[in-house]
Amino acid sequence: MADVNIQVMDSGPYLVQGGVDVKDADGNSYPDGGDTVALCRCGNSSNKPLCDGTHATAGFEASERAS
């Protein structure tokens, strides 16, 4: 299995790198995003659970940092 890396972007999506398969509640896979998938955190994406960049105009702010 390839290494998977999840990076929390400042006031943006979770970037998941490593060839993961994102599935819906019924087990259906979302279209293959390649090696990197951006998961929405703002809740405003029209392509949920994938990020479509709406966070930039929606005023989404997050301040998570590893302790």
mmCIF file as Biopython writes it, N, C-alpha, C and O atoms, coordinates in Angstrom:
data_model
#
loop_
_atom_site.group_PDB
_atom_site.id
_atom_site.type_symbol
_atom_site.label_atom_id
_atom_site.label_alt_id
_atom_site.label_comp_id
_atom_site.label_asym_id
_atom_site.label_entity_id
_atom_site.label_seq_id
_atom_site.pdbx_PDB_ins_code
_atom_site.Cartn_x
_atom_site.Cartn_y
_atom_site.Cartn_z
_atom_site.occupancy
_atom_site.B_iso_or_equiv
_atom_site.auth_seq_id
_atom_site.auth_asym_id
_atom_site.pdbx_PDB_model_num
ATOM 1   N N  . MET A ? 1  ? 0.853   -1.188 0.000   1.0 0.0 1  A 1 
ATOM 2   C CA . MET A ? 1  ? 0.000   0.000  0.000   1.0 0.0 1  A 1 
ATOM 3   C C  . MET A ? 1  ? 0.887   1.236  0.000   1.0 0.0 1  A 1 
ATOM 4   O O  . MET A ? 1  ? 1.881   1.313  0.722   1.0 0.0 1  A 1 
ATOM 5   N N  . ALA A ? 2  ? 0.505   2.194  -0.823  1.0 0.0 2  A 1 
ATOM 6   C CA . ALA A ? 2  ? 1.262   3.435  -0.921  1.0 0.0 2  A 1 
ATOM 7   C C  . ALA A ? 2  ? 1.064   4.277  0.329   1.0 0.0 2  A 1 
ATOM 8   O O  . ALA A ? 2  ? 0.040   4.177  1.004   1.0 0.0 2  A 1 
ATOM 9   N N  . ASP A ? 3  ? 2.054   5.108  0.630   1.0 0.0 3  A 1 
ATOM 10  C CA . ASP A ? 3  ? 1.922   6.037  1.748   1.0 0.0 3  A 1 
ATOM 11  C C  . ASP A ? 3  ? 0.837   7.050  1.438   1.0 0.0 3  A 1 
ATOM 12  O O  . ASP A ? 3  ? 0.715   7.523  0.308   1.0 0.0 3  A 1 
ATOM 13  N N  . VAL A ? 4  ? 0.050   7.377  2.453   1.0 0.0 4  A 1 
ATOM 14  C CA . VAL A ? 4  ? -1.000  8.380  2.316   1.0 0.0 4  A 1 
ATOM 15  C C  . VAL A ? 4  ? -0.646  9.552  3.212   1.0 0.0 4  A 1 
ATOM 16  O O  . VAL A ? 4  ? -0.249  9.365  4.362   1.0 0.0 4  A 1 
ATOM 17  N N  . ASN A ? 5  ? -0.790  10.756 2.687   1.0 0.0 5  A 1 
ATOM 18  C CA . ASN A ? 5  ? -0.493  11.977 3.419   1.0 0.0 5  A 1 
ATOM 19  C C  . ASN A ? 5  ? -1.729  12.869 3.369   1.0 0.0 5  A 1 
ATOM 20  O O  . ASN A ? 5  ? -2.295  13.084 2.297   1.0 0.0 5  A 1 
ATOM 21  N N  . ILE A ? 6  ? -2.151  13.391 4.527   1.0 0.0 6  A 1 
ATOM 22  C CA . ILE A ? 6  ? -3.266  14.336 4.577   1.0 0.0 6  A 1 
ATOM 23  C C  . ILE A ? 6  ? -2.731  15.661 5.091   1.0 0.0 6  A 1 
ATOM 24  O O  . ILE A ? 6  ? -2.184  15.740 6.191   1.0 0.0 6  A 1 
ATOM 25  N N  . GLN A ? 7  ? -2.896  16.701 4.282   1.0 0.0 7  A 1 
ATOM 26  C CA . GLN A ? 7  ? -2.420  18.028 4.661   1.0 0.0 7  A 1 
ATOM 27  C C  . GLN A ? 7  ? -3.617  18.947 4.830   1.0 0.0 7  A 1 
ATOM 28  O O  . GLN A ? 7  ? -4.456  19.053 3.935   1.0 0.0 7  A 1 
ATOM 29  N N  . VAL A ? 8  ? -3.699  19.618 5.990   1.0 0.0 8  A 1 
ATOM 30  C CA . VAL A ? 8  ? -4.753  20.584 6.254   1.0 0.0 8  A 1 
ATOM 31  C C  . VAL A ? 8  ? -4.306  21.920 5.686   1.0 0.0 8  A 1 
ATOM 32  O O  . VAL A ? 8  ? -3.315  22.489 6.143   1.0 0.0 8  A 1 
ATOM 33  N N  . MET A ? 9  ? -5.021  22.420 4.705   1.0 0.0 9  A 1 
ATOM 34  C CA . MET A ? 9  ? -4.675  23.697 4.088   1.0 0.0 9  A 1 
ATOM 35  C C  . MET A ? 9  ? -5.293  24.832 4.905   1.0 0.0 9  A 1 
ATOM 36  O O  . MET A ? 9  ? -6.422  24.708 5.381   1.0 0.0 9  A 1 
ATOM 37  N N  . ASP A ? 10 ? -4.566  25.930 5.069   1.0 0.0 10 A 1 
ATOM 38  C CA . ASP A ? 10 ? -5.089  27.091 5.787   1.0 0.0 10 A 1 
ATOM 39  C C  . ASP A ? 10 ? -6.387  27.561 5.135   1.0 0.0 10 A 1 
ATOM 40  O O  . ASP A ? 10 ? -6.405  27.946 3.966   1.0 0.0 10 A 1 
ATOM 41  N N  . SER A ? 11 ? -7.459  27.522 5.899   1.0 0.0 11 A 1 
ATOM 42  C CA . SER A ? 11 ? -8.773  27.972 5.423   1.0 0.0 11 A 1 
ATOM 43  C C  . SER A ? 11 ? -9.130  27.398 4.057   1.0 0.0 11 A 1 
ATOM 44  O O  . SER A ? 11 ? -9.741  28.067 3.223   1.0 0.0 11 A 1 
ATOM 45  N N  . GLY A ? 12 ? -8.737  26.150 3.848   1.0 0.0 12 A 1 
ATOM 46  C CA . GLY A ? 12 ? -9.019  25.468 2.589   1.0 0.0 12 A 1 
ATOM 47  C C  . GLY A ? 12 ? -9.306  23.998 2.833   1.0 0.0 12 A 1 
ATOM 48  O O  . GLY A ? 12 ? -9.669  23.609 3.943   1.0 0.0 12 A 1 
ATOM 49  N N  . PRO A ? 13 ? -9.146  23.189 1.812   1.0 0.0 13 A 1 
ATOM 50  C CA . PRO A ? 13 ? -9.511  21.786 1.897   1.0 0.0 13 A 1 
ATOM 51  C C  . PRO A ? 13 ? -8.473  20.931 2.624   1.0 0.0 13 A 1 
ATOM 52  O O  . PRO A ? 13 ? -7.388  21.395 2.975   1.0 0.0 13 A 1 
ATOM 53  N N  . TYR A ? 14 ? -8.841  19.674 2.834   1.0 0.0 14 A 1 
ATOM 54  C CA . TYR A ? 14 ? -7.877  18.643 3.217   1.0 0.0 14 A 1 
ATOM 55  C C  . TYR A ? 14 ? -7.324  18.106 1.908   1.0 0.0 14 A 1 
ATOM 56  O O  . TYR A ? 14 ? -8.094  17.664 1.055   1.0 0.0 14 A 1 
ATOM 57  N N  . LEU A ? 15 ? -6.008  18.133 1.728   1.0 0.0 15 A 1 
ATOM 58  C CA . LEU A ? 15 ? -5.383  17.529 0.562   1.0 0.0 15 A 1 
ATOM 59  C C  . LEU A ? 15 ? -4.933  16.126 0.948   1.0 0.0 15 A 1 
ATOM 60  O O  . LEU A ? 15 ? -4.092  15.951 1.829   1.0 0.0 15 A 1 
ATOM 61  N N  . VAL A ? 16 ? -5.499  15.140 0.282   1.0 0.0 16 A 1 
ATOM 62  C CA . VAL A ? 16 ? -5.181  13.740 0.555   1.0 0.0 16 A 1 
ATOM 63  C C  . VAL A ? 16 ? -4.353  13.240 -0.613  1.0 0.0 16 A 1 
ATOM 64  O O  . VAL A ? 16 ? -4.825  13.199 -1.749  1.0 0.0 16 A 1 
ATOM 65  N N  . GLN A ? 17 ? -3.099  12.853 -0.323  1.0 0.0 17 A 1 
ATOM 66  C CA . GLN A ? 17 ? -2.178  12.397 -1.361  1.0 0.0 17 A 1 
ATOM 67  C C  . GLN A ? 17 ? -1.828  10.942 -1.120  1.0 0.0 17 A 1 
ATOM 68  O O  . GLN A ? 17 ? -1.597  10.531 0.017   1.0 0.0 17 A 1 
ATOM 69  N N  . GLY A ? 18 ? -1.790  10.177 -2.172  1.0 0.0 18 A 1 
ATOM 70  C CA . GLY A ? 18 ? -1.380  8.789  -2.045  1.0 0.0 18 A 1 
ATOM 71  C C  . GLY A ? 18 ? -2.316  7.813  -2.716  1.0 0.0 18 A 1 
ATOM 72  O O  . GLY A ? 18 ? -2.313  6.631  -2.372  1.0 0.0 18 A 1 
ATOM 73  N N  . GLY A ? 19 ? -3.109  8.261  -3.650  1.0 0.0 19 A 1 
ATOM 74  C CA . GLY A ? 19 ? -3.940  7.344  -4.418  1.0 0.0 19 A 1 
ATOM 75  C C  . GLY A ? 19 ? -5.068  6.707  -3.631  1.0 0.0 19 A 1 
ATOM 76  O O  . GLY A ? 19 ? -5.268  5.496  -3.725  1.0 0.0 19 A 1 
ATOM 77  N N  . VAL A ? 20 ? -5.807  7.481  -2.863  1.0 0.0 20 A 1 
ATOM 78  C CA . VAL A ? 20 ? -6.927  6.949  -2.085  1.0 0.0 20 A 1 
ATOM 79  C C  . VAL A ? 20 ? -8.187  6.879  -2.948  1.0 0.0 20 A 1 
ATOM 80  O O  . VAL A ? 20 ? -8.303  7.576  -3.956  1.0 0.0 20 A 1 
ATOM 81  N N  . ASP A ? 21 ? -9.119  6.035  -2.538  1.0 0.0 21 A 1 
ATOM 82  C CA . ASP A ? 21 ? -10.393 5.870  -3.221  1.0 0.0 21 A 1 
ATOM 83  C C  . ASP A ? 21 ? -11.472 6.477  -2.332  1.0 0.0 21 A 1 
ATOM 84  O O  . ASP A ? 21 ? -11.743 5.951  -1.253  1.0 0.0 21 A 1 
ATOM 85  N N  . VAL A ? 22 ? -12.092 7.571  -2.761  1.0 0.0 22 A 1 
ATOM 86  C CA . VAL A ? 22 ? -13.157 8.220  -1.991  1.0 0.0 22 A 1 
ATOM 87  C C  . VAL A ? 22 ? -14.482 7.607  -2.436  1.0 0.0 22 A 1 
ATOM 88  O O  . VAL A ? 22 ? -14.798 7.575  -3.625  1.0 0.0 22 A 1 
ATOM 89  N N  . LYS A ? 23 ? -15.264 7.113  -1.442  1.0 0.0 23 A 1 
ATOM 90  C CA . LYS A ? 23 ? -16.538 6.460  -1.745  1.0 0.0 23 A 1 
ATOM 91  C C  . LYS A ? 23 ? -17.680 7.156  -1.023  1.0 0.0 23 A 1 
ATOM 92  O O  . LYS A ? 23 ? -17.495 7.737  0.047   1.0 0.0 23 A 1 
ATOM 93  N N  . ASP A ? 24 ? -18.874 7.090  -1.630  1.0 0.0 24 A 1 
ATOM 94  C CA . ASP A ? 24 ? -20.060 7.650  -0.987  1.0 0.0 24 A 1 
ATOM 95  C C  . ASP A ? 24 ? -20.640 6.634  0.004   1.0 0.0 24 A 1 
ATOM 96  O O  . ASP A ? 24 ? -20.088 5.548  0.182   1.0 0.0 24 A 1 
ATOM 97  N N  . ALA A ? 25 ? -21.748 6.990  0.641   1.0 0.0 25 A 1 
ATOM 98  C CA . ALA A ? 25 ? -22.346 6.138  1.668   1.0 0.0 25 A 1 
ATOM 99  C C  . ALA A ? 25 ? -22.806 4.787  1.125   1.0 0.0 25 A 1 
ATOM 100 O O  . ALA A ? 25 ? -22.952 3.833  1.889   1.0 0.0 25 A 1 
ATOM 101 N N  . ASP A ? 26 ? -23.036 4.695  -0.187  1.0 0.0 26 A 1 
ATOM 102 C CA . ASP A ? 26 ? -23.457 3.431  -0.798  1.0 0.0 26 A 1 
ATOM 103 C C  . ASP A ? 26 ? -22.279 2.611  -1.311  1.0 0.0 26 A 1 
ATOM 104 O O  . ASP A ? 26 ? -22.469 1.525  -1.858  1.0 0.0 26 A 1 
ATOM 105 N N  . GLY A ? 27 ? -21.062 3.127  -1.136  1.0 0.0 27 A 1 
ATOM 106 C CA . GLY A ? 27 ? -19.871 2.406  -1.587  1.0 0.0 27 A 1 
ATOM 107 C C  . GLY A ? 27 ? -19.459 2.697  -3.016  1.0 0.0 27 A 1 
ATOM 108 O O  . GLY A ? 27 ? -18.557 2.046  -3.544  1.0 0.0 27 A 1 
ATOM 109 N N  . ASN A ? 28 ? -20.106 3.665  -3.652  1.0 0.0 28 A 1 
ATOM 110 C CA . ASN A ? 28 ? -19.748 4.051  -5.021  1.0 0.0 28 A 1 
ATOM 111 C C  . ASN A ? 28 ? -18.548 4.986  -4.996  1.0 0.0 28 A 1 
ATOM 112 O O  . ASN A ? 28 ? -18.506 5.934  -4.213  1.0 0.0 28 A 1 
ATOM 113 N N  . SER A ? 29 ? -17.584 4.715  -5.849  1.0 0.0 29 A 1 
ATOM 114 C CA . SER A ? 29 ? -16.384 5.549  -5.909  1.0 0.0 29 A 1 
ATOM 115 C C  . SER A ? 29 ? -16.643 6.833  -6.671  1.0 0.0 29 A 1 
ATOM 116 O O  . SER A ? 29 ? -17.351 6.841  -7.678  1.0 0.0 29 A 1 
ATOM 117 N N  . TYR A ? 30 ? -16.055 7.933  -6.174  1.0 0.0 30 A 1 
ATOM 118 C CA . TYR A ? 30 ? -16.076 9.192  -6.906  1.0 0.0 30 A 1 
ATOM 119 C C  . TYR A ? 30 ? -15.062 9.064  -8.034  1.0 0.0 30 A 1 
ATOM 120 O O  . TYR A ? 30 ? -14.170 8.219  -7.969  1.0 0.0 30 A 1 
ATOM 121 N N  . PRO A ? 31 ? -15.187 9.895  -9.070  1.0 0.0 31 A 1 
ATOM 122 C CA . PRO A ? 31 ? -14.225 9.817  -10.174 1.0 0.0 31 A 1 
ATOM 123 C C  . PRO A ? 31 ? -12.790 9.911  -9.654  1.0 0.0 31 A 1 
ATOM 124 O O  . PRO A ? 31 ? -12.500 10.652 -8.714  1.0 0.0 31 A 1 
ATOM 125 N N  . ASP A ? 32 ? -11.918 9.160  -10.274 1.0 0.0 32 A 1 
ATOM 126 C CA . ASP A ? 32 ? -10.512 9.113  -9.866  1.0 0.0 32 A 1 
ATOM 127 C C  . ASP A ? 32 ? -9.885  10.484 -10.011 1.0 0.0 32 A 1 
ATOM 128 O O  . ASP A ? 32 ? -9.848  11.061 -11.098 1.0 0.0 32 A 1 
ATOM 129 N N  . GLY A ? 33 ? -9.387  11.000 -8.880  1.0 0.0 33 A 1 
ATOM 130 C CA . GLY A ? 33 ? -8.750  12.304 -8.884  1.0 0.0 33 A 1 
ATOM 131 C C  . GLY A ? 33 ? -7.249  12.226 -9.051  1.0 0.0 33 A 1 
ATOM 132 O O  . GLY A ? 33 ? -6.553  13.231 -8.911  1.0 0.0 33 A 1 
ATOM 133 N N  . GLY A ? 34 ? -6.744  11.041 -9.349  1.0 0.0 34 A 1 
ATOM 134 C CA . GLY A ? 34 ? -5.309  10.876 -9.488  1.0 0.0 34 A 1 
ATOM 135 C C  . GLY A ? 34 ? -4.666  10.667 -8.133  1.0 0.0 34 A 1 
ATOM 136 O O  . GLY A ? 34 ? -5.273  10.069 -7.244  1.0 0.0 34 A 1 
ATOM 137 N N  . ASP A ? 35 ? -3.460  11.146 -7.963  1.0 0.0 35 A 1 
ATOM 138 C CA . ASP A ? 35 ? -2.712  10.930 -6.733  1.0 0.0 35 A 1 
ATOM 139 C C  . ASP A ? 35 ? -3.133  11.871 -5.610  1.0 0.0 35 A 1 
ATOM 140 O O  . ASP A ? 35 ? -2.849  11.591 -4.446  1.0 0.0 35 A 1 
ATOM 141 N N  . THR A ? 36 ? -3.809  12.990 -5.930  1.0 0.0 36 A 1 
ATOM 142 C CA . THR A ? 36 ? -4.206  13.969 -4.916  1.0 0.0 36 A 1 
ATOM 143 C C  . THR A ? 36 ? -5.694  14.256 -5.019  1.0 0.0 36 A 1 
ATOM 144 O O  . THR A ? 36 ? -6.222  14.494 -6.106  1.0 0.0 36 A 1 
ATOM 145 N N  . VAL A ? 37 ? -6.373  14.231 -3.852  1.0 0.0 37 A 1 
ATOM 146 C CA . VAL A ? 37 ? -7.797  14.550 -3.778  1.0 0.0 37 A 1 
ATOM 147 C C  . VAL A ? 37 ? -7.952  15.682 -2.765  1.0 0.0 37 A 1 
ATOM 148 O O  . VAL A ? 37 ? -7.374  15.623 -1.680  1.0 0.0 37 A 1 
ATOM 149 N N  . ALA A ? 38 ? -8.727  16.712 -3.110  1.0 0.0 38 A 1 
ATOM 150 C CA . ALA A ? 38 ? -8.999  17.823 -2.196  1.0 0.0 38 A 1 
ATOM 151 C C  . ALA A ? 38 ? -10.411 17.650 -1.648  1.0 0.0 38 A 1 
ATOM 152 O O  . ALA A ? 38 ? -11.383 17.677 -2.403  1.0 0.0 38 A 1 
ATOM 153 N N  . LEU A ? 39 ? -10.523 17.473 -0.329  1.0 0.0 39 A 1 
ATOM 154 C CA . LEU A ? 39 ? -11.813 17.285 0.318   1.0 0.0 39 A 1 
ATOM 155 C C  . LEU A ? 39 ? -12.290 18.594 0.930   1.0 0.0 39 A 1 
ATOM 156 O O  . LEU A ? 39 ? -11.541 19.261 1.644   1.0 0.0 39 A 1 
ATOM 157 N N  . CYS A ? 40 ? -13.539 18.961 0.648   1.0 0.0 40 A 1 
ATOM 158 C CA . CYS A ? 40 ? -14.134 20.215 1.110   1.0 0.0 40 A 1 
ATOM 159 C C  . CYS A ? 40 ? -14.254 20.240 2.626   1.0 0.0 40 A 1 
ATOM 160 O O  . CYS A ? 40 ? -14.622 19.244 3.249   1.0 0.0 40 A 1 
ATOM 161 N N  . ARG A ? 41 ? -13.939 21.394 3.213   1.0 0.0 41 A 1 
ATOM 162 C CA . ARG A ? 41 ? -14.162 21.623 4.646   1.0 0.0 41 A 1 
ATOM 163 C C  . ARG A ? 41 ? -15.146 22.751 4.891   1.0 0.0 41 A 1 
ATOM 164 O O  . ARG A ? 41 ? -15.711 22.844 5.981   1.0 0.0 41 A 1 
ATOM 165 N N  . CYS A ? 42 ? -15.367 23.614 3.902   1.0 0.0 42 A 1 
ATOM 166 C CA . CYS A ? 42 ? -16.212 24.786 4.131   1.0 0.0 42 A 1 
ATOM 167 C C  . CYS A ? 42 ? -17.695 24.471 4.038   1.0 0.0 42 A 1 
ATOM 168 O O  . CYS A ? 42 ? -18.521 25.207 4.579   1.0 0.0 42 A 1 
ATOM 169 N N  . GLY A ? 43 ? -18.042 23.383 3.357   1.0 0.0 43 A 1 
ATOM 170 C CA . GLY A ? 43 ? -19.440 23.000 3.210   1.0 0.0 43 A 1 
ATOM 171 C C  . GLY A ? 43 ? -20.154 23.692 2.071   1.0 0.0 43 A 1 
ATOM 172 O O  . GLY A ? 43 ? -21.351 23.481 1.881   1.0 0.0 43 A 1 
ATOM 173 N N  . ASN A ? 44 ? -19.448 24.517 1.303   1.0 0.0 44 A 1 
ATOM 174 C CA . ASN A ? 44 ? -20.082 25.280 0.226   1.0 0.0 44 A 1 
ATOM 175 C C  . ASN A ? 44 ? -19.788 24.756 -1.173  1.0 0.0 44 A 1 
ATOM 176 O O  . ASN A ? 44 ? -20.291 25.308 -2.152  1.0 0.0 44 A 1 
ATOM 177 N N  . SER A ? 45 ? -18.996 23.718 -1.286  1.0 0.0 45 A 1 
ATOM 178 C CA . SER A ? 45 ? -18.647 23.179 -2.593  1.0 0.0 45 A 1 
ATOM 179 C C  . SER A ? 45 ? -19.887 22.644 -3.299  1.0 0.0 45 A 1 
ATOM 180 O O  . SER A ? 45 ? -20.754 22.040 -2.666  1.0 0.0 45 A 1 
ATOM 181 N N  . SER A ? 46 ? -19.970 22.862 -4.595  1.0 0.0 46 A 1 
ATOM 182 C CA . SER A ? 46 ? -21.061 22.285 -5.373  1.0 0.0 46 A 1 
ATOM 183 C C  . SER A ? 46 ? -20.685 20.896 -5.868  1.0 0.0 46 A 1 
ATOM 184 O O  . SER A ? 46 ? -21.439 20.269 -6.612  1.0 0.0 46 A 1 
ATOM 185 N N  . ASN A ? 47 ? -19.524 20.422 -5.455  1.0 0.0 47 A 1 
ATOM 186 C CA . ASN A ? 47 ? -19.005 19.121 -5.875  1.0 0.0 47 A 1 
ATOM 187 C C  . ASN A ? 47 ? -18.638 18.270 -4.660  1.0 0.0 47 A 1 
ATOM 188 O O  . ASN A ? 47 ? -17.694 17.483 -4.713  1.0 0.0 47 A 1 
ATOM 189 N N  . LYS A ? 48 ? -19.392 18.431 -3.552  1.0 0.0 48 A 1 
ATOM 190 C CA . LYS A ? 48 ? -19.089 17.714 -2.304  1.0 0.0 48 A 1 
ATOM 191 C C  . LYS A ? 48 ? -19.026 16.211 -2.534  1.0 0.0 48 A 1 
ATOM 192 O O  . LYS A ? 48 ? -19.803 15.677 -3.326  1.0 0.0 48 A 1 
ATOM 193 N N  . PRO A ? 49 ? -18.134 15.534 -1.872  1.0 0.0 49 A 1 
ATOM 194 C CA . PRO A ? 49 ? -17.243 15.971 -0.813  1.0 0.0 49 A 1 
ATOM 195 C C  . PRO A ? 49 ? -15.948 16.587 -1.335  1.0 0.0 49 A 1 
ATOM 196 O O  . PRO A ? 49 ? -15.054 16.920 -0.557  1.0 0.0 49 A 1 
ATOM 197 N N  . LEU A ? 50 ? -15.853 16.736 -2.650  1.0 0.0 50 A 1 
ATOM 198 C CA . LEU A ? 50 ? -14.639 17.296 -3.235  1.0 0.0 50 A 1 
ATOM 199 C C  . LEU A ? 50 ? -14.685 18.816 -3.226  1.0 0.0 50 A 1 
ATOM 200 O O  . LEU A ? 50 ? -15.753 19.418 -3.338  1.0 0.0 50 A 1 
ATOM 201 N N  . CYS A ? 51 ? -13.530 19.420 -3.093  1.0 0.0 51 A 1 
ATOM 202 C CA . CYS A ? 51 ? -13.410 20.881 -3.063  1.0 0.0 51 A 1 
ATOM 203 C C  . CYS A ? 51 ? -13.497 21.428 -4.482  1.0 0.0 51 A 1 
ATOM 204 O O  . CYS A ? 51 ? -12.913 20.872 -5.412  1.0 0.0 51 A 1 
ATOM 205 N N  . ASP A ? 52 ? -14.237 22.531 -4.636  1.0 0.0 52 A 1 
ATOM 206 C CA . ASP A ? 52 ? -14.293 23.205 -5.931  1.0 0.0 52 A 1 
ATOM 207 C C  . ASP A ? 52 ? -13.738 24.634 -5.853  1.0 0.0 52 A 1 
ATOM 208 O O  . ASP A ? 52 ? -13.883 25.412 -6.796  1.0 0.0 52 A 1 
ATOM 209 N N  . GLY A ? 53 ? -13.105 24.969 -4.729  1.0 0.0 53 A 1 
ATOM 210 C CA . GLY A ? 53 ? -12.481 26.278 -4.568  1.0 0.0 53 A 1 
ATOM 211 C C  . GLY A ? 53 ? -13.394 27.347 -3.990  1.0 0.0 53 A 1 
ATOM 212 O O  . GLY A ? 53 ? -12.971 28.489 -3.816  1.0 0.0 53 A 1 
ATOM 213 N N  . THR A ? 54 ? -14.647 26.995 -3.689  1.0 0.0 54 A 1 
ATOM 214 C CA . THR A ? 54 ? -15.613 27.965 -3.181  1.0 0.0 54 A 1 
ATOM 215 C C  . THR A ? 54 ? -15.180 28.590 -1.864  1.0 0.0 54 A 1 
ATOM 216 O O  . THR A ? 54 ? -15.586 29.711 -1.558  1.0 0.0 54 A 1 
ATOM 217 N N  . HIS A ? 55 ? -14.365 27.892 -1.078  1.0 0.0 55 A 1 
ATOM 218 C CA . HIS A ? 55 ? -13.913 28.425 0.216   1.0 0.0 55 A 1 
ATOM 219 C C  . HIS A ? 55 ? -13.261 29.800 0.065   1.0 0.0 55 A 1 
ATOM 220 O O  . HIS A ? 55 ? -13.333 30.632 0.970   1.0 0.0 55 A 1 
ATOM 221 N N  . ALA A ? 56 ? -12.634 30.029 -1.072  1.0 0.0 56 A 1 
ATOM 222 C CA . ALA A ? 56 ? -11.920 31.293 -1.295  1.0 0.0 56 A 1 
ATOM 223 C C  . ALA A ? 56 ? -12.860 32.488 -1.363  1.0 0.0 56 A 1 
ATOM 224 O O  . ALA A ? 56 ? -12.480 33.594 -0.979  1.0 0.0 56 A 1 
ATOM 225 N N  . THR A ? 57 ? -14.088 32.282 -1.849  1.0 0.0 57 A 1 
ATOM 226 C CA . THR A ? 57 ? -15.043 33.385 -1.961  1.0 0.0 57 A 1 
ATOM 227 C C  . THR A ? 57 ? -16.124 33.328 -0.887  1.0 0.0 57 A 1 
ATOM 228 O O  . THR A ? 57 ? -16.906 34.268 -0.748  1.0 0.0 57 A 1 
ATOM 229 N N  . ALA A ? 58 ? -16.175 32.235 -0.126  1.0 0.0 58 A 1 
ATOM 230 C CA . ALA A ? 58 ? -17.219 32.059 0.887   1.0 0.0 58 A 1 
ATOM 231 C C  . ALA A ? 58 ? -16.816 32.635 2.243   1.0 0.0 58 A 1 
ATOM 232 O O  . ALA A ? 58 ? -17.630 32.678 3.166   1.0 0.0 58 A 1 
ATOM 233 N N  . GLY A ? 59 ? -15.575 33.074 2.367   1.0 0.0 59 A 1 
ATOM 234 C CA . GLY A ? 59 ? -15.115 33.630 3.638   1.0 0.0 59 A 1 
ATOM 235 C C  . GLY A ? 59 ? -14.798 32.572 4.687   1.0 0.0 59 A 1 
ATOM 236 O O  . GLY A ? 59 ? -14.775 32.872 5.880   1.0 0.0 59 A 1 
ATOM 237 N N  . PHE A ? 60 ? -14.554 31.337 4.252   1.0 0.0 60 A 1 
ATOM 238 C CA . PHE A ? 60 ? -14.241 30.260 5.184   1.0 0.0 60 A 1 
ATOM 239 C C  . PHE A ? 60 ? -12.901 30.515 5.855   1.0 0.0 60 A 1 
ATOM 240 O O  . PHE A ? 60 ? -11.907 30.795 5.185   1.0 0.0 60 A 1 
ATOM 241 N N  . GLU A ? 61 ? -12.877 30.417 7.182   1.0 0.0 61 A 1 
ATOM 242 C CA . GLU A ? 61 ? -11.638 30.575 7.942   1.0 0.0 61 A 1 
ATOM 243 C C  . GLU A ? 61 ? -11.508 29.438 8.939   1.0 0.0 61 A 1 
ATOM 244 O O  . GLU A ? 61 ? -12.458 29.129 9.658   1.0 0.0 61 A 1 
ATOM 245 N N  . ALA A ? 62 ? -10.368 28.831 8.986   1.0 0.0 62 A 1 
ATOM 246 C CA . ALA A ? 62 ? -10.070 27.772 9.944   1.0 0.0 62 A 1 
ATOM 247 C C  . ALA A ? 62 ? -8.659  28.013 10.466  1.0 0.0 62 A 1 
ATOM 248 O O  . ALA A ? 62 ? -7.826  28.593 9.769   1.0 0.0 62 A 1 
ATOM 249 N N  . SER A ? 63 ? -8.397  27.578 11.660  1.0 0.0 63 A 1 
ATOM 250 C CA . SER A ? 63 ? -7.086  27.852 12.244  1.0 0.0 63 A 1 
ATOM 251 C C  . SER A ? 63 ? -6.478  26.614 12.908  1.0 0.0 63 A 1 
ATOM 252 O O  . SER A ? 63 ? -5.737  26.738 13.883  1.0 0.0 63 A 1 
ATOM 253 N N  . GLU A ? 64 ? -6.784  25.428 12.390  1.0 0.0 64 A 1 
ATOM 254 C CA . GLU A ? 64 ? -6.237  24.217 12.997  1.0 0.0 64 A 1 
ATOM 255 C C  . GLU A ? 64 ? -4.724  24.162 12.862  1.0 0.0 64 A 1 
ATOM 256 O O  . GLU A ? 64 ? -4.163  24.476 11.813  1.0 0.0 64 A 1 
ATOM 257 N N  . ARG A ? 65 ? -4.088  23.762 13.931  1.0 0.0 65 A 1 
ATOM 258 C CA . ARG A ? 65 ? -2.637  23.558 13.955  1.0 0.0 65 A 1 
ATOM 259 C C  . ARG A ? 65 ? -2.351  22.347 14.823  1.0 0.0 65 A 1 
ATOM 260 O O  . ARG A ? 65 ? -3.015  22.139 15.839  1.0 0.0 65 A 1 
ATOM 261 N N  . ALA A ? 66 ? -1.390  21.564 14.441  1.0 0.0 66 A 1 
ATOM 262 C CA . ALA A ? 66 ? -0.980  20.435 15.264  1.0 0.0 66 A 1 
ATOM 263 C C  . ALA A ? 66 ? -0.345  20.964 16.548  1.0 0.0 66 A 1 
ATOM 264 O O  . ALA A ? 66 ? 0.431   21.918 16.521  1.0 0.0 66 A 1 
ATOM 265 N N  . SER A ? 67 ? -0.683  20.339 17.657  1.0 0.0 67 A 1 
ATOM 266 C CA . SER A ? 67 ? -0.105  20.800 18.924  1.0 0.0 67 A 1 
ATOM 267 C C  . SER A ? 67 ? 1.188   20.070 19.234  1.0 0.0 67 A 1 
ATOM 268 O O  . SER A ? 67 ? 1.812   20.330 20.262  1.0 0.0 67 A 1 
#
